[in-house]
Amino acid sequence: MTMSAAFSQVTTPYGPRYARAVGWRFNTVTTTGVICGLPTFDAYTPPAQCIAPAIVRCDPAAVPGTDHDCGHRLVTELDGLCAYESARRTDSYLWGAARTKASTERGDGDHRVVLHVAAELDTPIRGAALVDPPNTLRAGRLVTLHGWLRHRDAHLAPLIRAQYPFPVTVLDGDDFTAIHNHN
Ligand SMILES: [Zn+2]
């Protein structure tokens, strides 16, 4: 796996923290502004659960495991995330892009937020699983730093802000690559 050796300091809703990885992911948003996979009124994901059969399951303190598919995904390059978005893939949960062909055709499941996330120093980090693009990282737990919505989902911003402690920015258009203009 490739990862910067330097720890970076990030600003979380709970104050400054040291992170061993910082990156991006997608999460689906419900029509009531709930971010799937993220408990309301919390910037932290729950600890990742191992999805392997019991006989080969990870030690709960060591999720994600090597040679496993478990862990919360993030990608360190925003461009990689955006390229995935523009490819309109419907066959994968990678980087949190939980979107099935059926939900896309129904028109739901397509409200998504890009989350800027960090894995803190005490969080286990692994490289990509076999099913992932190579620049994927898997983390045991993520803290959310910031959320980004496309203009088409602007109506969800006040609902998300009322239920989560991190800032949410609405982009001028419907292209997530515009996040670059805010950094
Ligand atoms: Zn596992």
Boltz pocket constraint, residues with backbone or C-beta under 6 A from the ligand:
constraints:
  - pocket:
      binder: B
      contacts: [[A, 49], [A, 50], [A, 51], [A, 52], [A, 56], [A, 57], [A, 58], [A, 63], [A, 64], [A, 65], [A, 68], [A, 69], [A, 70]]
      max_distance: 6.0
